[in-house]
Amino acid sequence: MLPAEAYESTHAGRGVIAAPHHLAVEAGREVLAEGGNALEAMVAAAAAIAVVYPHMNHVGGDGFWLIREPSGRVRYLEACGFAGARATISAYHELGFDAVPFRGPHAAVTVPGALAGWALALEAARAHGGRMTVRRLLEPAIRFAREGVPVSRSQAQLTAAKKAELENAPGFAATFLRDGAVPGIGSLQRQPRLADTLDHLSAAGLADFYRGDVGREIAADLERIGSPVTRQDLTSFAARERAPLEVKLGRARVFNAPPPTQGLASLLILGLFDRLNVARAESFEHVHGLIEATKRAFLVRDRVVSDPDAMTLDPASFLTPDALAKRAAGIDMRRALEWPHSGHAGDTVWLGAADISGLAVSYIQSIYFEFGSGCVLPATGVLMQNRGASFSLDPKALNPLKPGRRPFHTLNPALAELADGRILAYGTMGGEGQPQTQAAVFTRHALFGVPLAEAIARPRWLLGRTWGDNATNLKLEARFEGELADRLASAGHDLVVLAEDYTDLMGHAGGVVLHPDGRLEGAHDPRADGGAAGV
């Protein structure tokens, strides 16, 4: 891995895009080069990355959008599916389950929402002069699926690590293994049935995924393998626009996704940290302060966040100045709060784009665990998510399984308006690590003036479990100074310094910046397989 100083931001004049796979970056850059806007570029990149990074996301997953329009209006688009009509606690108990499984047909609990989100985003794109056809935007993804792409390092590693729990899921071995073996890095990965599906959607329209021929085939395959999602669930689903959550800081106004996501936690961390009066990046006070803010934010999140239609508390009430001041006063800047608590895993991709018109987009797309449920539907090539595994089979739980209910989501795209006029769209994958990495990148760049690419590449920490790891302690990348690790340990943090300088456990972060003078900037994580590009 190259040293952090080797990573620099991409600067552009007309448009910029950042993503964790270089082929998705190129798909979006080509759209910008042809005159498409940031939303159109994002749809092209989202479709492409669903093909080339299937261990992290797919068309059988969900997506969440934050869009900052040239007028300054910030919009939030929610494309997360609800539990199927047959997803009842009694049905799972009758099948012998004491928890919703993480793999297989009974893990494919919820309707895939991502494509409905693409459609809603394209409506917004047209309102801002977008003219690209769906066929043009899906063309790179169709080509990648039909002709094949090299298997990435992370796909090969995660396929090997999770093979035992995935290989018996319907369709997984035929799609993602080679004669039962893990494909090597660089070997060609084709998804011909997915190519056919995307090609059909490019002509019939994205709504066909739910209410047309593709939807009918998806429903038939789901019924055949035993998933609780029905044809009626698909036909009745629609992405929706809701108000974003926001918090006002001393030098920024930050937006994130409301429940059922953990966006509340991400905003709480920043709101609490803003009141700790920390002066220097990478100091003990910086890292300790963010970790302690994270603990308080997670305690609120795990007590409050569920399907918004079932919540009784207003999440915005936790982000008022008085509420933040009261909670921040409980943070001890010398000692660590005892931990752990149960955490949330998850695999995801974050992508960002901005253009010269003033559009800025923060988008996140996921199938939850590595390869989601593992179920690949034979007629369409759709890999189904397992987001419904976060439901509880206890009817008294905060997030009980129930038809029509939306599960808890770790996904949360972020966007900030800085006091100096910059617009920052940023985010990361990484389950429990998403709010923590967002906080590290934001505070470094927006509060302490660290250049964007360096803010992303600098060493990171993770409290709790995330994708690929079940430990609940504090983990530090090896590049942190030993003195900082010693001070954190002396303050009571149960920590381990990892062997790696850069590890996937810390997520794949990225950001794009729209500067007041019209300059555009983008950067992505050296821990991933992507980057940023502009025109």
N, C-alpha and C positions, 0 to 999 in steps of 0.2 A: 504494500500500500504506500502511496506517495505521502510525503509529509504534508501537514496542514497548509503550510505556506505555499504549496504548489497549486492550491485551489483558488481560483479567482472568479469573480462574478462575470457573467455575460452582460454586455451593454448593447442596447439597441435603440433605434429611433422610431420604428413603426410598431413593433410588437415583440413580445418575449414570452417564452413558455418554459416551465421546469417540470420534470417528471423523473421517476426512478428507473426508467429504461430508455436507452437512447433511441430505440425505434419509435416509441411513443412521442418523444421529444421531436423527432424528425417529422412525424405525421402532423403534429400541431404546427411546427415551423412552416411546413409547406403550405398549409392553409393560410397562415398569416402572410406568406410571400405572395399568394394569389389574391390578396385583398380581403380575406376573411377577417372577422373580428375575433376578439379573445374568447367569446363563448363558442363560436364555431370551431376554433382551434382546440378548445378544451374537449368538445364532443369527439372530434377526430382522435385526439390523444387518448381519451377515455376508452374508446372502442379498440384502439390499437393495443393499449396496455392490458385490456381484458384477454387478449389473445397471447401476447408475448410474456406475460407475467402471471400465469394461471394459478400459481401457488398463493398469490397474494390477493387476487380479485378475478372476477369473471362476470359475464352477463347474467349469471344467476345470483348476483349479489345486490347490494343496496348502495345508495349514493346520497351525499349531502352537499349542497351548494351555498356559498356566500358570494354575492355579486354586488360590487360597488359600481353604480352607474355614473356616467359623466356629471350628472346633476348633483351627485353626492349621496343620493339615496342608496341604502344598503338593503338588499333583498336576500331572503333565505328560502331556498327550495328544498323540500324534504321528500326524498324518494326511498322510504323504508317500508318494507312489506309487513303485513300483519299475519298473525297465526291463522292457519287454515281452518276450515269449517269442522274438520274431524279432529282437531288438536284439542282434546279435552283431557283433563286430569284423569277422569275415570277410564278413558280409553287407554291411556298410557299405563295405568295401574293394571288394567286387565291384560295388557301385554307383558306384564311382569317387570316393568320399569319402576325404580324408585327415584329416578331422575331422568330428565330428558337426555338421551345419549348425544355424544359429540360427533359421532360418525354414522353413516348409513342412512337408509330411507327415513327412519323416524327422527333423524336430526334435521331433515329437510322440512322444517316446520312452517316456514314463512314464505309468502309471495316474494319473488325477486322484484325489487323496486327500481333498480338502476336505469333501465331503459325508459321507463316513464319519466324519470328525471332528465334524461337526455332530451326527450321530446319537449318537456316544459322549458328547459334551457334554450332550445332552439326557437321557441316562441319568443323568449326574451331577446334572443339574437336578432330575430327579424325586426323587432321594435327598434333596434339600433343599427339598421341598415344591412343586416345579414342577408345574403343571397345564395349561399351555398346550398346545394341539394343534399338530401340525406345520402344519396348514392355516392356523391363525391366525398362526403365526410367518412363514410364507412369503407371506402375503397382500400385504404392501406390495411385495415383490419382484415378485410376479406382476402387480400393478397397474402398477408402473413399467415392466415389460417390455412389457406389452400396450398401455398408453395412451401410453407414451413419456415421456421426461424430457429437459430441455434439455442439450445437449452442454456439458460444462464447459470452462473455459479450458485446463486441462492436457490434456484429451483432444483438443481441436482442435489445440493446438500440437504434441503428439506424433504425431498422425495425419499432420500436414503434414511433420514431420521424418522420419518413418519410412515414408512412403507408398511410396517406390520399392522398399523391401525387403519390403513386406507385400502390395501390391496383387495380386500373382499367387498368393498362398497361397489354397487352395481355400476359398471362402465369405467371404473377408475383404471384398472390394469390395462384394458384395451386401449385407453386413451393416453395414459401417462407413463406406462411401463413398456419395456421392450422384451417380449418373450418372458415376462415376469421379472425382469431385472430393471434396476434403476438406470435411466439413460445418462450417458456421460455428458460432462460439460462440453458444449459446442456441437453435440449431436443434433440432428434436425428433428424438430417437433412440428408435426402437422396435425390440424384439427379439421378434417374435410367436412364433417357434418356441421360444425359451427360455421365454416365458410359458406355452406349452402344456406344456412339460416340467416346469416347477415346479408347475403346477397338477396334473398327473398325480401327481407325487411327493407333493403335499400330501394326496392320497387314498390312494395305494398305499404310502406310506412311503419314507423316504430310501434304504433298502436296494435299492429297485427300480432305482436309478441303476446298481447293479452287477450285480444278480442277477435283474432283472425285465425288463419290456418296454423301459424306457429303456436299460438295459444292453445289450440285444440290438440296439437301433437304433444306439447308440454304437459297438458292436463292428463292425457291418456297415459303417457309414460310415468307420471307421478302416481297415478292410480295403480298402474301395473306393479311398481316397486313397493307400494305401501305407504307413500307419503300422505299426510293428512290434508295437503293442499288440493283443492278441487277446481274444476273449470269455472264455477261461479266465483270462487275467490279471485281468479285471474281477471275475469271480465269486469268485476266490480272495483278493481284496484285503480287508483289514480295517484300520481304525485301531487303534492299540494304546496302552496306558498303560505308561510307563516311569518310572524314577526321574529327577527333575531333577538338573542339576548345581547346585552351590552353592559360594559362597565366603564366608568370614567376614571382615568388615572390623572396624575399631575401633569403628564406630558403626552397623553394619548387618550383616544377613545377606541376601545377594543370591542369587537363583535365576535360572537360565536353562535353555535347552534343550540337551541333550547332542548329540553327533554323531548324524546327519550334518550338523547345523547348525553355524554358527560361534559358538554360544553360549559355547564355551570361550574364544574370543578376547575376547568382551565381559566375561567374568568375570576373565580375566587382566589386562585393562587396569585394572580397578578394584582388583584385588588388588595390582598393582605400584604404582599411583599412591598407594595407601593408605600405602605405605612410604616415600614421598618427602617427607613432612612439609611439604606446601604449606599456606600459611596464608590465602591470599586468592584469591577468584574473579577471573577475567579478568586476573590477573597473568601476567607472562612465565612464571613457574614453573608456574602452572596449565596454560596452553596447551601450553608446551614439554613439560612432564612427561607430559601425556596423549598427546601425539603420539609421544614416545619410548616410552611404554608400549605404544602401538598397534603400533609397529614390532616390538617384541619379541613381542607377542601374535600378530601376523600370521605371523611366522616360525615359531612353534610350530604355529599352525593349518594352515599350508600343508605342514607336514611330517607332521602327525598325523591330521587329521580326514578321515574317509571313512565309508563304510557301517559302522555299529557292529558288524555281524556279521563284518566282515573286519578290524577293528582288532586290533592286538596290544598296544597301550599303553592303560592306563587313563587317560582324560582327567582324572579327579579327582586323579591323582598330580601334575599340574602346578599344582594349586590348594592344596597343603599349605603351611603357614607357612614351612617350610624351603625348599621349591622357589621360592616367591614371593620370599623374602628374597634368595636366591642370584641370581635373575634381575634383581631390582630393583637389586642392587648394581652391575650392569653399566651402568646408565643414567647418562650424563653430563649433569648439570643445566646445563652451560654449552655443550655442543656437540651437534649433531644427528648421529645415525647416518646413514651414507650410505644412500641410497635411490635408485631404486625397486625394487619387485618387481612381478610380474604380479598384477593385481587381479581382482576379480569384480564384474560388473555385476548389475543386477536391479531389477525393479519390484515393488512390494508395497503392502499397506495394513496399518496397525496400528490396532487398536481396543481400548478398555479399558472395563470396567464394574465397578461395585461396588454393593452394596445394604446396607440397614440390618441384615440378619442377620449380616453379617460376610463374605459372599462377595466376593471380588475376582478379576477375570479379566483376563489379558493375552493377547491373541490376535493372530496375524499370518497373513495369507492372501495368496497370490501366484500369478502365472503366469510368473514370472521376468522376461523382457524385456518391453518395451512390447507389449501384445497377444499375448504369448507366442509360440507358433509361427505365429500368424496364421491358423490353420486353424479355420474355423467349421463344425461338422458339420451338414449340411442337415436331417436328420430331427429333431434335438434343439435346435439353436441353441447347443450347447456350444462355447466357445472353448478350444482345447487349449493347455496350457502348453508351454514348451520347456525345462523344467528339465533334461532329459537332455542338453542341449547342454554341460553342465559335465562330462560323461564324456569320457574320453580314448580314442582308438583305439589307443593304445600299451598292449599287455597288461602291461607292466612299470610302468605309471604308478600313482600312489596311488589314483586313481579310474577304473579302466578300465571300459569298457562291457561289461556282462554281463547276461543275462536274470536278473531277480529282484533285481538290485542297486539300492540306493538312491543317488541322486546327492548330491553336496555341495550344501548349502543355505546361502544367506546369511541366511535367515530365522531370527530368534531373539527370542522375546518375553521380557521381563524383569519381575521382581517382587522387591520388597525388603521385609524387615521391619526397620524402623528402631529404634534403641535407645530412642527416646521413645515407642514404641508405635504409631506410624503404619505403615500398610501402603501401599506405593506400587507400583502396576502401571503400567509404562511401556514405550515402544517406539517404533519408527520404521520407515519404509520407507527404501530407499536403498542396497541392495547393500553394497559395501565400506564405505559410510558408516554402516551401522547400528550397529556397536559404538562408533564414534567419537561419533555423536550421542547414543547412550545414555549414554556416559561424560560428555559435556558436560552433559546434562540432570541426570543423577544427582548429579554432584559439585556443581553449582550449587545444586540444591535440597536434597539430603540432607546434604551436608557443609558448605556455606557459607551455608545459610539463605535463598537467593534464592527468592521466591515462585514457585509452580509455573508459572503462565502466563508470567512473565517469564523463568524459566529456559529455557523452550521458545523464546520469541521472541527472546532475545538473539542477537547474531551468532554464527555457527558457522563451523567450518573443516572441511576434508575433505582427507585424505591419500590419494592414489591415485585410481583411476577408479571411477566409479559409473554408474548409469543416465544415459544421455544425454551421457556424457562419457568420453573414452578417455585423457585426460592423467593421468600418474602423479605429478605434483608436488603440492605443498600449496596448497590454494585457500582464501582467506579472503573472507568477505563484506565489503562495503565499510564497514560500520559499526564495524569494529574501529579502535581508535585507531592513528594512524600510528606512534607510538612503539613499540607492540607489534610491528607488522609489521617495523619496522626492526630491533628486537632479535632477532626470529626469523630474519631474513635474515642478521644478523651471526653468529648461532650456527650457520649453515651450512644452514638450510632453503632448499630450492629452492622458492620460493613465488611466487604471483601473487595480487594483490588484485583480486577480481572487480568489475565495474561495478555489480552489483545490491546493494541493501541487503538484500533477501530473495530467495533463489533456490531453485528446486525442487531444484537439485543437492544441497542440504544435507538433503534428505529431508523427510518430513512426520511430525513427532514428536507425541506426546501422552502424557498421564498421568492417572491417577485416584488419589485418596488416600482411604483410610478412616482417619479420625482416631480416637484412643482414646475420645473422648467420643461417638462415633457420627456425627459430622458427616461428610459426603461432599463431595468436591471433584473437579473435573475440568477439564482444559484441553487444547486442541489447537492445532496449529501455524497461525500466520497465513500460512504459505507454502502451505497447502492450501486446500480448498474446504469444509471442515467446521467443527467446533467441538465443544462439549460442552453437554449438557442434563441436567437432573435433575428429580426430583419430590420 
